[in-house]
Amino acid sequence: MAKMKAALAAVLVMEKEGVTQAFGVPGAAINPLYAAMRERQSIAHILARHVEGASHMAEGYSRAAAGNIGVCIGTSGPGGTDMITGLYSAIADSIPILCITGQAPRARLHKEDFQAVDIESISKPVTKWSCTVREPGQLPRAFQQAFHVMRSGRPGPVLLDLPFDVQMAEIEFDIDTYEPLPVYKPAATRKQIDKALDMLCKAERPLIVAGGGIINADASDLLVELAELTGVPVIPTLMGWGSIPDDHPLMAGMVGLQTSHRYGNATMLASDFVIGIGNRWANRHTGSTEVYCKGRTFVHVDIEPTQIGRVFTPDYGIVSDAKAALTLFVAAARERKANGTLPDRSDWAFRCAERKRLMHRKTHYDNVPIKPQRVYEEINKAFPRDTIYVSNIGLSQIAAGQFLQIYGPRQWINCGQAGPLGWSMPAALGVVAADPSRTVVAITGDYDFQFLMEELAVGAQFNLPYVHVLVNNSYLGLIRQSQRGFEMDFCVQLAFDNINVPESEDNLRSYGVDHVAVVQGLGCKALRVKDPSKIQDALKQARVLAAQHRVPVVVEIILEKVTNIAMGTEIDKVNEFEDIDCRHPEGIKGLELAGLLE
């Protein structure tokens, strides 16, 4: 046993739990914890420019670093409330992050002390556990419990609120005998797996829907093996994208109202059986359940018991960690394949592959100003296969979901459910901190970029290089497109006459914010592209500049102001605003005659 300040005990516990990186903003109420971190020199710290930015950095770190948990730290009052959006984003996507806040001394909590707010109550709806630690002797065990809660069952965030006097108090604590608590994850039984496989074997046109739980469980290899053993095509969700490579023959495309492929939706509509693993039937994936479920039988496997039947009641449900379930699925499928009881799926798989080969949206436009589809075509060509892409919300994310190519797990880092503007930039910095050796590319629209663009200075200060593709249409593009239903275009234009931009700049002055000047002022590099033929060179140059200067490099691409990206109200009613790149020799009619639209 050793006598130490409680704040030091907290740092020692974090070390034992594997924490090596934190993001945050110091303040008076959390300085004891910072003093302990400075004393230990074991946890690196990146200073954010906004506490919300720190929470998103922690998210990006957790999403990219399998097994490691991102930590964000703030002071009392707004230090905690500023992190609520990050906590919401994390719990919505099942991402474990630890938020630590300072707090006024215990005796002052009921006296309306400066920056004393009940952050425990405020954060409870967006955390797995939120706790103000009121006794110094409980502080190390609160941290132990926090890591146990974050890792057990469905992953998610925790907030620990630390009163100043609790951090400063002397306690007895023996770190040498400390061990993390065992993690609880429910596991399927062999009987359950056999029943699910029996149902699959009776189907004629089965699909596997692969959710983000497969990514969280690091079970992508098992998913691919199951698909190959059974011959069943895979539909990844937006959060499960990358669990099977996009160019795998059994990757059948994504389904949904927005971030989807034409061939993915067509294949889902043609199916008669779906087994979802580690997914939650998000509404942007399903549309109405009446259309999504009609004519299909469903099995649902998820780690969270309350997810089974939440959106719709499946024909059979299994509560299980994705890896535990897939391990049994693979073992059972191997046995059935060995004894010849797995049906031949080659004809169904071929028809799914034909849809994927023939049903595409057009990307190769030479228009000036640039059409957004062309940007993603060039991104696919410019960056290596193992690139990690970071995206958030809006038309830029929807287009990314339709046109990017993702080849592995944790290569698509995306805020799926919450979708806070400004998320992508700090999240990308967290991704770089988690894996500095990888090529990281963030993709945002101009409004998303302007929300937390001060965080670029963090990348410059701490040498966190990545490429940020900024598609600038000077509009709130997704909201403008949504407002078409109200026959209006109201308060969604970002354009204004920027008096500091020369009038000779090819109408750039009318786009408003001079992002290149802002980026340079924040210590980073920037390039601007107005010609589609120059996108490729700019992206390659940006990658070189990022490596050379070890700072973020922004490539601003000036788009046409109005482009409607394909989306709809149902998976069978997606509005294709632009040209269809139908690769069947007889066009759409040929697809119909071949039965590929059924």
C-alpha positions as CSV (number, residue, x, y, z in Angstrom):
1,M,0.0,0.0,0.0
2,A,1.1,3.5,-0.7
3,K,-0.2,6.9,0.3
4,M,-0.9,9.2,-2.6
5,K,-3.3,11.9,-3.9
6,A,-6.5,10.4,-5.3
7,A,-5.8,12.1,-8.7
8,L,-2.5,10.2,-8.9
9,A,-4.4,6.9,-8.2
10,A,-6.7,7.7,-11.1
11,V,-3.7,8.2,-13.5
12,L,-2.2,4.9,-12.3
13,V,-5.4,3.0,-13.0
14,M,-5.6,4.5,-16.5
15,E,-2.1,3.3,-17.1
16,K,-3.1,-0.2,-16.1
17,E,-6.2,-0.1,-18.3
18,G,-4.0,0.7,-21.3
19,V,-4.5,4.5,-21.7
20,T,-1.6,6.1,-23.5
21,Q,-3.3,9.2,-25.1
22,A,-5.7,11.9,-23.8
23,F,-7.2,14.9,-25.4
24,G,-8.5,17.9,-23.5
25,V,-8.4,21.4,-22.2
26,P,-6.9,22.1,-18.7
27,G,-8.8,24.2,-16.1
28,A,-8.6,25.1,-12.5
29,A,-11.0,22.4,-11.3
30,I,-9.2,19.6,-13.1
31,N,-5.6,20.8,-12.5
32,P,-4.9,18.1,-9.8
33,L,-5.4,15.4,-12.5
34,Y,-3.2,17.2,-14.9
35,A,-0.5,17.6,-12.2
36,A,-0.6,13.8,-11.7
37,M,-0.4,13.2,-15.5
38,R,2.6,15.6,-15.6
39,E,4.3,13.7,-12.8
40,R,3.8,10.3,-14.4
41,Q,4.6,11.4,-18.0
42,S,2.9,8.1,-19.1
43,I,-0.2,9.5,-20.9
44,A,0.4,11.8,-23.9
45,H,-1.9,14.8,-24.0
46,I,-3.1,16.8,-27.0
47,L,-4.5,20.2,-26.3
48,A,-7.8,20.8,-28.2
49,R,-9.0,24.3,-29.0
50,H,-12.6,23.4,-28.0
51,V,-13.7,20.8,-25.5
52,E,-16.3,19.4,-27.9
53,G,-13.3,19.0,-30.3
54,A,-11.5,17.0,-27.6
55,S,-14.5,14.7,-27.2
56,H,-14.6,14.0,-31.0
57,M,-10.8,13.4,-31.0
58,A,-11.3,10.8,-28.4
59,E,-14.1,9.3,-30.6
60,G,-11.8,9.2,-33.6
61,Y,-9.1,7.6,-31.5
62,S,-11.4,4.8,-30.1
63,R,-12.9,4.1,-33.6
64,A,-9.5,3.7,-35.2
65,A,-7.5,2.1,-32.4
66,A,-9.0,-1.4,-31.8
67,G,-9.1,-2.1,-28.1
68,N,-7.7,1.3,-26.9
69,I,-10.1,3.8,-25.4
70,G,-10.0,7.5,-26.2
71,V,-9.9,9.8,-23.1
72,C,-11.1,13.5,-23.1
73,I,-10.6,15.8,-20.2
74,G,-12.3,19.1,-19.4
75,T,-12.7,21.4,-16.4
76,S,-15.9,22.1,-14.5
77,G,-19.1,23.7,-15.9
78,P,-18.8,24.3,-19.7
79,G,-15.8,21.9,-19.8
80,G,-18.4,19.1,-19.2
81,T,-21.4,20.6,-21.1
82,D,-19.2,21.1,-24.2
83,M,-18.5,17.4,-24.3
84,I,-22.2,16.3,-24.3
85,T,-22.3,16.2,-28.1
86,G,-19.3,13.9,-28.2
87,L,-20.9,11.7,-25.6
88,Y,-24.1,11.6,-27.6
89,S,-22.2,10.7,-30.8
90,A,-20.3,8.0,-29.0
91,I,-23.3,6.3,-27.4
92,A,-25.3,6.5,-30.6
93,D,-22.6,4.5,-32.5
94,S,-21.5,2.2,-29.6
95,I,-18.1,3.8,-29.1
96,P,-16.3,3.7,-25.8
97,I,-14.8,7.0,-24.7
98,L,-14.0,8.2,-21.2
99,C,-14.8,11.8,-20.4
100,I,-13.3,13.2,-17.2
101,T,-14.5,16.6,-15.8
102,G,-13.3,18.7,-12.9
103,Q,-15.9,19.9,-10.4
104,A,-16.2,22.4,-7.6
105,P,-15.4,21.2,-4.1
106,R,-18.1,19.0,-2.6
107,A,-19.1,21.6,0.0
108,R,-19.8,24.1,-2.7
109,L,-21.9,21.9,-5.0
110,H,-25.2,23.2,-3.6
111,K,-24.1,26.8,-3.3
112,E,-24.2,27.7,-7.0
113,D,-20.4,27.9,-7.0
114,F,-18.6,29.3,-10.1
115,Q,-18.8,26.7,-12.9
116,A,-20.5,24.2,-10.7
117,V,-23.1,22.3,-12.7
118,D,-24.7,18.9,-12.2
119,I,-22.9,17.3,-15.1
120,E,-23.7,13.8,-13.8
121,S,-27.5,14.4,-14.3
122,I,-27.0,16.3,-17.6
123,S,-24.9,13.5,-19.1
124,K,-26.8,10.4,-17.9
125,P,-29.0,10.1,-21.0
126,V,-26.0,10.0,-23.3
127,T,-23.7,7.7,-21.3
128,K,-23.6,4.1,-20.2
129,W,-22.7,5.4,-16.7
130,S,-22.2,8.9,-15.3
131,C,-20.9,9.5,-11.8
132,T,-19.7,12.4,-9.6
133,V,-17.1,10.8,-7.3
134,R,-18.0,12.1,-3.8
135,E,-15.5,10.1,-1.7
136,P,-11.7,10.1,-2.4
137,G,-11.3,6.4,-1.5
138,Q,-13.8,5.5,-4.3
139,L,-12.0,7.4,-7.0
140,P,-9.6,4.5,-8.2
141,R,-12.5,2.1,-8.1
142,A,-14.7,4.5,-10.1
143,F,-12.1,4.4,-12.8
144,Q,-11.9,0.6,-12.6
145,Q,-15.7,0.4,-13.0
146,A,-15.7,2.9,-15.8
147,F,-13.4,0.8,-18.0
148,H,-15.5,-2.3,-17.1
149,V,-18.7,-0.6,-18.1
150,M,-17.3,0.8,-21.4
151,R,-16.0,-2.6,-22.5
152,S,-18.8,-4.8,-21.4
153,G,-21.9,-5.6,-23.5
154,R,-22.6,-2.9,-26.1
155,P,-19.6,-0.5,-25.9
156,G,-20.3,3.1,-25.0
157,P,-19.0,6.2,-23.2
158,V,-18.7,7.0,-19.5
159,L,-18.3,10.3,-17.7
160,L,-16.5,10.7,-14.4
161,D,-16.9,14.0,-12.6
162,L,-14.2,14.7,-10.0
163,P,-14.6,17.4,-7.3
164,F,-11.5,19.4,-6.7
165,D,-11.1,18.3,-3.1
166,V,-11.7,14.6,-4.0
167,Q,-8.7,14.8,-6.4
168,M,-6.5,16.5,-3.8
169,A,-7.3,14.1,-0.9
170,E,-4.7,11.6,0.3
171,I,-5.7,7.9,0.1
172,E,-4.1,4.5,0.5
173,F,-3.9,2.6,-2.7
174,D,-1.9,-0.4,-4.0
175,I,-1.5,-0.2,-7.8
176,D,0.9,-3.2,-7.9
177,T,-2.0,-5.6,-7.2
178,Y,-4.5,-3.8,-9.4
179,E,-6.1,-5.8,-12.2
180,P,-8.8,-4.7,-14.7
181,L,-12.3,-6.2,-14.1
182,P,-13.3,-9.1,-16.4
183,V,-15.3,-7.9,-19.4
184,Y,-18.8,-9.3,-19.9
185,K,-20.0,-10.1,-23.4
186,P,-23.0,-12.3,-24.0
187,A,-22.4,-15.3,-26.3
188,A,-24.7,-17.3,-28.6
189,T,-25.1,-21.0,-28.0
190,R,-24.6,-23.7,-30.6
191,K,-28.3,-24.6,-30.6
192,Q,-29.1,-21.0,-31.5
193,I,-26.6,-20.9,-34.3
194,D,-27.8,-24.2,-35.7
195,K,-31.4,-22.9,-35.8
196,A,-30.3,-19.7,-37.6
197,L,-28.4,-21.8,-40.1
198,D,-31.4,-24.1,-40.6
199,M,-33.5,-21.0,-41.5
200,L,-30.8,-19.7,-43.8
201,C,-30.5,-23.1,-45.6
202,K,-34.2,-23.1,-46.3
203,A,-34.0,-19.6,-48.0
204,E,-33.5,-19.2,-51.8
205,R,-32.1,-15.7,-51.8
206,P,-30.4,-15.0,-48.5
207,L,-28.3,-12.0,-47.4
208,I,-26.1,-11.2,-44.4
209,V,-26.4,-7.6,-43.1
210,A,-23.1,-6.7,-41.4
211,G,-23.3,-4.0,-38.8
212,G,-20.9,-1.9,-36.8
213,G,-20.9,-4.5,-34.0
214,I,-18.7,-6.7,-36.3
215,I,-16.2,-3.8,-36.6
216,N,-16.3,-3.2,-32.8
217,A,-15.7,-7.0,-32.1
218,D,-12.8,-7.2,-34.6
219,A,-14.7,-10.0,-36.3
220,S,-14.5,-8.9,-40.0
221,D,-12.3,-11.9,-41.0
222,L,-14.9,-14.3,-39.5
223,L,-17.7,-12.5,-41.4
224,V,-15.8,-12.9,-44.7
225,E,-15.1,-16.6,-43.9
226,L,-18.8,-17.2,-43.2
227,A,-19.9,-15.6,-46.4
228,E,-17.4,-17.6,-48.4
229,L,-18.3,-20.9,-46.7
230,T,-22.1,-20.4,-47.3
231,G,-21.9,-18.4,-50.5
232,V,-24.2,-15.8,-49.1
233,P,-23.7,-12.2,-50.2
234,V,-23.1,-9.5,-47.6
235,I,-24.8,-6.0,-47.3
236,P,-22.7,-3.9,-44.9
237,T,-24.5,-1.1,-43.0
238,L,-22.9,2.4,-42.9
239,M,-21.3,1.5,-39.6
240,G,-20.3,-1.9,-40.9
241,W,-18.7,-0.7,-44.1
242,G,-15.3,-2.2,-44.5
243,S,-16.2,-5.4,-42.7
244,I,-15.9,-7.0,-46.2
245,P,-13.8,-5.4,-48.9
246,D,-15.8,-3.5,-51.5
247,D,-14.2,-5.5,-54.3
248,H,-15.0,-8.9,-52.7
249,P,-17.3,-10.9,-55.0
250,L,-19.8,-11.4,-52.2
251,M,-19.9,-7.7,-51.2
252,A,-23.4,-6.9,-52.6
253,G,-23.5,-3.2,-51.9
254,M,-25.0,-0.9,-49.2
255,V,-28.7,-0.5,-48.7
256,G,-30.6,2.6,-47.6
257,L,-32.3,5.9,-48.4
258,Q,-29.1,7.9,-48.8
259,T,-25.7,6.2,-48.3
260,S,-26.5,3.3,-50.5
261,H,-25.8,1.7,-53.9
262,R,-28.4,1.1,-56.6
263,Y,-27.3,-2.5,-56.8
264,G,-27.5,-2.9,-53.0
265,N,-31.1,-1.7,-52.8
266,A,-32.0,-3.9,-55.8
267,T,-30.5,-6.9,-54.2
268,M,-32.2,-6.3,-50.9
269,L,-35.5,-6.0,-52.6
270,A,-34.8,-9.3,-54.4
271,S,-33.9,-11.2,-51.3
272,D,-36.1,-13.5,-49.2
273,F,-34.0,-14.0,-46.0
274,V,-31.8,-11.6,-44.0
275,I,-29.5,-12.3,-41.1
276,G,-28.4,-9.2,-39.4
277,I,-25.3,-9.4,-37.2
278,G,-24.2,-6.5,-35.0
279,N,-26.6,-4.0,-36.5
280,R,-29.6,-2.0,-35.2
281,W,-31.8,-1.6,-38.3
282,A,-31.1,2.2,-38.5
283,N,-33.9,4.1,-40.3
284,R,-31.5,5.5,-42.9
285,H,-30.7,1.9,-43.8
286,T,-34.3,0.5,-43.7
287,G,-36.7,3.2,-44.6
288,S,-40.1,2.1,-43.5
289,T,-40.2,-1.4,-42.1
290,E,-43.2,-2.2,-44.2
291,V,-41.1,-2.0,-47.4
292,Y,-37.9,-3.3,-45.9
293,C,-39.4,-6.4,-44.3
294,K,-42.1,-7.3,-46.9
295,G,-41.5,-10.9,-48.2
296,R,-38.4,-11.5,-46.1
297,T,-37.6,-13.6,-43.1
298,F,-35.2,-12.1,-40.5
299,V,-32.7,-13.3,-38.0
300,H,-31.2,-10.7,-35.7
301,V,-27.9,-11.1,-33.8
302,D,-26.9,-8.3,-31.5
303,I,-24.9,-7.8,-28.3
304,E,-27.6,-5.6,-26.7
305,P,-30.8,-7.5,-25.6
306,T,-33.0,-4.5,-26.0
307,Q,-32.1,-4.1,-29.6
308,I,-33.8,-7.4,-30.5
309,G,-37.3,-6.3,-31.5
310,R,-36.7,-2.6,-31.0
311,V,-37.3,-1.5,-34.6
312,F,-39.2,-4.6,-35.8
313,T,-39.6,-8.1,-34.4
314,P,-37.4,-10.6,-36.2
315,D,-38.5,-14.1,-36.9
316,Y,-35.6,-15.2,-34.6
317,G,-33.3,-13.3,-32.3
318,I,-30.0,-14.1,-30.7
319,V,-28.3,-12.0,-28.0
320,S,-24.6,-12.3,-28.6
321,D,-21.3,-10.5,-29.2
322,A,-20.7,-10.5,-32.9
323,K,-17.3,-12.3,-32.6
324,A,-18.7,-15.0,-30.4
325,A,-21.6,-15.6,-32.7
326,L,-19.5,-15.6,-35.9
327,T,-17.0,-18.0,-34.4
328,L,-19.8,-20.5,-33.9
329,F,-21.4,-19.7,-37.3
330,V,-18.1,-20.4,-39.0
331,A,-17.6,-23.7,-37.1
332,A,-21.1,-24.9,-37.8
333,A,-20.9,-23.9,-41.5
334,R,-17.6,-25.8,-41.9
335,E,-19.2,-28.9,-40.6
336,R,-22.2,-28.5,-42.9
337,K,-20.0,-27.9,-45.9
338,A,-17.9,-31.0,-45.0
339,N,-21.0,-33.2,-44.9
340,G,-22.6,-31.6,-48.0
341,T,-25.6,-30.0,-46.3
342,L,-25.0,-26.4,-47.3
343,P,-27.1,-25.4,-50.4
344,D,-25.4,-24.1,-53.6
345,R,-25.8,-20.3,-53.7
346,S,-23.7,-19.7,-56.8
347,D,-26.7,-18.6,-59.0
348,W,-28.0,-16.2,-56.4
349,A,-24.5,-14.8,-55.8
350,F,-23.9,-14.4,-59.5
351,R,-27.1,-12.4,-59.9
352,C,-26.1,-10.1,-57.0
353,A,-22.6,-9.7,-58.6
354,E,-24.3,-8.8,-61.9
355,R,-26.3,-6.0,-60.3
356,K,-23.0,-4.8,-58.8
357,R,-21.3,-4.9,-62.1
358,L,-24.1,-3.2,-64.1
359,M,-25.9,-0.8,-61.9
360,H,-23.8,2.3,-61.2
361,R,-24.3,6.0,-60.8
362,K,-22.4,8.3,-63.1
363,T,-19.3,9.9,-61.6
364,H,-17.3,11.1,-64.6
365,Y,-18.4,14.7,-65.2
366,D,-16.2,17.4,-66.7
367,N,-18.4,20.3,-65.6
368,V,-17.0,23.6,-64.3
369,P,-17.9,24.4,-61.5
370,I,-17.1,20.8,-60.5
371,K,-19.9,18.3,-59.9
372,P,-19.3,16.4,-56.6
373,Q,-19.5,12.9,-58.1
374,R,-16.3,13.6,-59.9
375,V,-14.5,14.4,-56.6
376,Y,-15.1,10.9,-55.2
377,E,-14.0,9.2,-58.5
378,E,-10.7,11.1,-58.2
379,I,-10.3,10.3,-54.5
380,N,-10.6,6.6,-55.2
381,K,-7.7,6.8,-57.7
382,A,-5.5,9.1,-55.6
383,F,-5.1,7.3,-52.3
384,P,-3.8,3.8,-51.4
385,R,-6.0,0.8,-50.6
386,D,-5.5,1.0,-46.9
387,T,-6.5,4.7,-46.6
388,I,-8.7,5.6,-43.6
389,Y,-11.5,7.9,-44.6
390,V,-13.3,10.1,-42.0
391,S,-16.7,11.6,-42.8
392,N,-19.6,12.9,-40.9
393,I,-23.0,14.2,-42.2
394,G,-24.5,16.1,-45.1
395,L,-24.3,15.6,-48.9
396,S,-20.6,15.1,-48.7
397,Q,-21.1,12.0,-46.5
398,I,-24.0,10.7,-48.6
399,A,-21.9,11.0,-51.8
400,A,-19.0,9.4,-50.0
401,G,-21.3,6.5,-49.1
402,Q,-22.4,6.1,-52.7
403,F,-19.0,6.6,-54.5
404,L,-16.1,5.8,-52.2
405,Q,-14.4,2.4,-52.1
406,I,-13.6,0.9,-48.7
407,Y,-11.5,-2.2,-48.3
408,G,-11.0,-3.0,-44.7
409,P,-12.4,-2.6,-41.1
410,R,-11.8,0.7,-39.4
411,Q,-11.0,2.3,-42.8
412,W,-14.4,4.1,-42.7
413,I,-14.6,6.3,-39.6
414,N,-18.0,7.8,-39.6
415,C,-20.4,9.5,-37.2
416,G,-23.5,7.5,-38.2
417,Q,-26.4,8.3,-36.0
418,A,-25.8,11.6,-34.2
419,G,-24.2,13.4,-37.2
420,P,-23.0,16.6,-35.4
421,L,-21.5,19.2,-37.8
422,G,-17.8,19.8,-37.2
423,W,-17.2,16.2,-36.2
424,S,-14.9,15.1,-39.0
425,M,-11.9,17.4,-38.4
426,P,-11.3,16.6,-34.7
427,A,-12.2,13.0,-35.3
428,A,-9.6,12.8,-38.1
429,L,-7.0,14.2,-35.7
430,G,-7.9,11.5,-33.2
431,V,-7.5,8.9,-35.9
432,V,-4.0,10.2,-36.8
433,A,-3.0,10.1,-33.1
434,A,-4.2,6.5,-33.0
435,D,-2.2,5.4,-36.1
436,P,0.3,7.9,-37.4
437,S,1.6,5.5,-40.0
438,R,-1.7,5.4,-42.1
439,T,-2.9,7.7,-44.8
440,V,-5.9,9.5,-43.3
441,V,-8.4,11.5,-45.5
442,A,-11.3,13.5,-44.1
443,I,-14.1,14.6,-46.4
444,T,-16.5,17.5,-45.4
445,G,-18.7,20.2,-46.8
446,D,-17.9,23.8,-46.2
447,Y,-20.5,24.3,-43.4
448,D,-19.2,21.2,-41.5
449,F,-15.7,22.5,-42.0
450,Q,-16.5,25.9,-40.5
451,F,-18.0,24.4,-37.3
452,L,-14.7,23.4,-35.6
453,M,-12.1,24.6,-38.0
454,E,-10.0,26.0,-35.2
455,E,-9.0,22.4,-34.4
456,L,-6.7,22.6,-37.5
457,A,-4.3,24.5,-35.2
458,V,-4.1,21.3,-33.1
459,G,-2.9,19.4,-36.1
460,A,-0.2,22.0,-36.8
461,Q,0.9,22.2,-33.2
462,F,1.1,18.4,-32.5
463,N,2.2,17.4,-36.0
464,L,-0.9,15.3,-36.9
465,P,-0.8,15.2,-40.7
466,Y,-3.8,14.2,-42.8
467,V,-5.5,15.3,-46.0
468,H,-8.8,17.2,-45.7
469,V,-11.0,17.3,-48.8
470,L,-13.2,20.3,-48.5
471,V,-16.1,20.2,-51.1
472,N,-17.3,23.8,-51.2
473,N,-20.7,24.5,-52.7
474,S,-21.4,27.5,-50.4
475,Y,-24.6,25.9,-49.2
476,L,-26.1,23.8,-46.5
477,G,-26.5,21.3,-49.3
478,L,-28.5,18.5,-47.6
479,I,-30.9,20.9,-46.0
480,R,-31.4,22.8,-49.2
481,Q,-32.2,19.5,-50.9
482,S,-34.6,18.7,-48.1
483,Q,-36.3,22.1,-48.4
484,R,-37.4,21.2,-51.9
485,G,-40.3,19.4,-50.2
486,F,-41.4,22.7,-48.8
487,E,-40.8,24.6,-52.1
488,M,-38.2,26.9,-50.5
489,D,-34.6,27.7,-50.3
490,F,-34.5,29.5,-47.0
491,C,-31.5,30.4,-44.8
492,V,-29.3,27.7,-46.3
493,Q,-27.0,29.9,-48.5
494,L,-23.5,30.4,-47.1
495,A,-22.5,32.7,-49.9
496,F,-21.7,36.4,-49.4
497,D,-19.5,38.9,-51.1
498,N,-16.2,38.6,-49.3
499,I,-14.6,42.0,-49.6
500,N,-11.1,40.5,-49.0
501,V,-11.2,38.3,-52.1
502,P,-10.2,40.0,-55.4
503,E,-13.1,40.3,-57.8
504,S,-10.8,38.8,-60.5
505,E,-10.9,35.4,-58.7
506,D,-13.4,33.7,-61.0
507,N,-16.5,34.4,-58.9
508,L,-14.7,32.8,-55.9
509,R,-15.5,36.1,-54.0
510,S,-19.2,35.1,-54.1
511,Y,-18.5,31.9,-52.3
512,G,-17.9,33.7,-49.0
513,V,-15.3,32.4,-46.7
514,D,-11.8,32.2,-48.0
515,H,-10.9,28.8,-46.6
516,V,-7.4,28.8,-47.9
517,A,-6.5,32.0,-46.0
518,V,-8.1,30.6,-42.8
519,V,-6.2,27.3,-43.1
520,Q,-2.9,29.0,-43.7
521,G,-3.6,31.3,-40.7
522,L,-4.0,28.2,-38.5
523,G,-0.6,26.9,-39.5
524,C,-1.6,24.3,-42.1
525,K,-1.3,24.0,-45.9
526,A,-4.1,24.5,-48.4
527,L,-4.7,24.0,-52.1
528,R,-7.7,25.1,-54.1
529,V,-9.1,23.3,-57.2
530,K,-11.6,24.7,-59.7
531,D,-11.0,22.4,-62.7
532,P,-11.9,18.7,-62.5
533,S,-8.9,17.7,-64.5
534,K,-6.6,19.1,-61.7
535,I,-8.2,17.3,-58.8
536,Q,-6.0,14.2,-59.0
537,D,-2.8,16.2,-59.0
538,A,-3.9,18.3,-56.1
539,L,-4.8,15.3,-54.0
540,K,-1.4,13.7,-54.7
541,Q,0.3,16.9,-53.9
542,A,-1.6,17.3,-50.6
543,R,-0.4,13.8,-49.5
544,V,3.2,14.8,-50.2
545,L,2.8,18.1,-48.4
546,A,1.2,16.4,-45.4
547,A,4.1,14.0,-45.1
548,Q,6.7,16.7,-45.7
549,H,5.4,19.3,-43.2
550,R,3.6,17.0,-40.8
551,V,0.5,19.2,-40.7
552,P,-3.0,18.8,-42.0
553,V,-3.4,19.8,-45.7
554,V,-6.7,21.1,-46.9
555,V,-7.8,20.6,-50.6
556,E,-10.7,22.9,-51.2
557,I,-12.7,21.9,-54.3
558,I,-15.0,24.5,-55.7
559,L,-18.3,22.8,-56.6
560,E,-21.4,23.9,-58.5
561,K,-23.7,25.4,-55.9
562,V,-26.6,23.1,-56.5
563,T,-26.4,19.4,-57.0
564,N,-29.1,16.9,-55.8
565,I,-27.6,13.6,-54.7
566,A,-29.6,10.4,-55.1
567,M,-31.9,9.7,-52.1
568,G,-35.5,8.8,-51.4
569,T,-38.2,8.0,-48.8
570,E,-38.0,4.2,-49.3
571,I,-35.4,1.8,-50.6
572,D,-37.6,1.1,-53.6
573,K,-38.2,4.8,-54.2
574,V,-34.8,6.4,-54.4
575,N,-34.8,9.5,-56.6
576,E,-31.8,9.3,-59.1
577,F,-31.4,13.0,-59.9
578,E,-28.3,12.6,-62.1
579,D,-27.5,10.4,-65.1
580,I,-27.5,6.6,-64.5
581,D,-24.3,4.9,-65.6
582,C,-26.1,1.7,-66.6
583,R,-23.5,-0.7,-68.0
584,H,-26.0,-3.2,-69.5
585,P,-25.9,-3.0,-73.3
586,E,-29.7,-2.6,-73.4
587,G,-29.8,0.0,-70.6
588,I,-32.3,-0.1,-67.8
589,K,-34.7,-2.1,-70.0
590,G,-32.0,-4.8,-70.2
591,L,-31.7,-4.9,-66.5
592,E,-35.4,-5.4,-66.2
593,L,-35.4,-8.2,-68.9
594,A,-32.6,-9.9,-67.0
595,G,-34.6,-9.8,-63.8
596,L,-31.9,-7.8,-62.0
597,L,-34.3,-5.1,-60.8
598,E,-36.6,-7.7,-59.2
